[in-house]
Amino acid sequence: MLFRSNPTIIRTIEDINKNFKKEIYYEVLGFLDNKYNSLPNNVYGHKILGGFEMINNFNKKIGIVNTVASNCDAREEVSNYFSNMGFNFENIIHPSVNINHVKIGEGNIFYESSMVHPLVEIGSNNIISSMAGIAHDTKILNNNFIGPNTYICGRDRKSTRLNSSHRCISYAVFC
């Protein structure tokens, strides 16, 4: 189940399904968006099912992918809404991304060609965009958007970066 129609998430899921075949396979059931009246019935080959209340038609065992990226506070609200209903969030990790020796929570999206060094900790419900880089010894909490071509430099083990939630960062270098 996806929220907010987004072509990049569809391509990422297609790449995962193509590369992992049977080990990992995601079936897109459709999109939920409270602004569904302003959207076409079908986006990127998948149905717009309606507003968030339509989730009640599904079993709580389905995985949810929160694609809200434009507003980190809204991203947190959506995550909390469905989490409080008992739904779980999937980590969507493009096959080009190496997350060996990286600690991650749930509901994160790692888009194509994002780079995450070992010894990075990433909380829950974050989006790491294409070509974003997060260097070693960095800690990112929850509900953040790391935009394309953003780079966060590594620090020694005593330091953390992005130590408050709800940051939307685009096109920046932090060292």
N, C-alpha and C positions, 0 to 999 in steps of 0.2 A: 504494500500500500504506500503510495507516495502522496506528498502534499506539495502543492504548487507545481504547475506544469513547468518542466525544466528540460531542455533538450540534452544538456550535458549529463544529467543523471541517467537518462535513457541510454545514451551511448556508453556510459560507464558500466551499467548493468549488462548491456549487450556484450561488451568486451569481457566482463567477468564470466558470463555464461559461455562464451565462445572459447575462452582460454582454460576454464576449469571443468567444463563439460559436466561430469557427474559429481565431482567432489563438492562443488558449490554451484547451485543453480537458483536463480531468483525468477519467480513468475510475477510480472507486474499485473496486479489486479485492477489498477486504475489510479486516478488522482482524486483527492478530496481537496476542495478549496471553497471557503465560504463566499468567495466572489465568483462562484461557478456560473451565475447568470450572465456574466460578461465574457465568458469563455466559450469557444466552440464545443460541441459535444465530444469531439475526438481530437486529441493532441498527440502528435508523434506516434500515431497508431494505437493509442490507449485512451480509454473512455474517461471522461470527467464524470465521476459518479455522483457528485453533489457536494453539499456542505459537510462539515465535520460530523454532524449528527448521523450521517450515513454509516459511520463506523460501527454503529449498533447492529448492523446487518452481518457483521463478520465475527468469527471466532477470535477470542483473545490470543490464540496461538500464532496469528499472522505476525510477521515482522513489519515494522513501520519504518519509513525513511522520511525524516523531516528535511525538506529541501528549502525551507525558508532561509534566505540568505541576506536579504536587503535590510533587515532590521533585527539586531541580535536580541532585543527585548521581546519582539514578536516570536522569534525562534524559541526563546525560553518558555513563553506562554503556551505555544503549541506543544512543546515537549511535555510540559507539566500537565496540560489538559489530558493528553492521551496516557501518560504515565499514571496519573491518578485514577484512570479508568482500568488500569491493570495491563495495558499493552506494553510490549517490549520493542526496543529500537534496534535495528540492524546496523552494524558497521559495514559500510560500503567502501571497499578498498580496491582501487583500480589495480589490475595485474602488474602494471609497471612500477608500483610503489613497494619498496622493501621496508617492512615494519619489524624485521628481526631486531630483538633487543630494545623494543619500544613498548612502553606500558600505555595501554589505551583503555578508556572506559567504553561506554556503549553509545550508539547513535551517531557516530562520527562518519563523515564522508571525506575520503581522500581521492581527489580527482587525478586524472591522467598526468603523469610526469611531476607530481609533487614529490618532494624529497624530505625525508625525515631521518636524521642521524640516529645511531644507537644512543641509549641513555636519555632519551626524551620521554617525558610523561605528558600524556594528553588526556584530559578529563572526558566528559561526555558531551554529546550534541554539538560538536564543532565541525566546521567545514574548512578543509585545507584545499585551496584551489589549485588549479593547474599551474605548474612552474613555481609554486611557493616552496620555500625552503625553511626548515627548522633544524638548527644545528644542535649538537650534543649538549646535554646538561641543561636543557630548557624544560620548563614546566608550564603547561597551558591548562587552565582550569576548564570551565564549562561554558557552552553557548557562545563561542567565538567564531568569527568569520575571518580567515586569513586569506586575503585576496590574491589574485594572480600576480606573480613576480615579486611578492613580498618575501623578504628574507629576514629571519630572526637568528642572530649570531648566538653561538654557544657561550656558556659561562662556566665557571668552576662550580663544583657540587654544592656550594653554600648559597649560590644565587638562584633566583627564579626569575623568569620573565613572564609577562602577561599574568600577573598574579591576582588579577581581579577579573571576574567574569564579564560577559556582555561587550566585548570589544569587537568592533568591525574595523579591520585594518586592510587597506588596499594600497598597493604600490609604495611600499616603504621598506627601509632597511633599519633594523634595530640591532645595535651592538653594545 
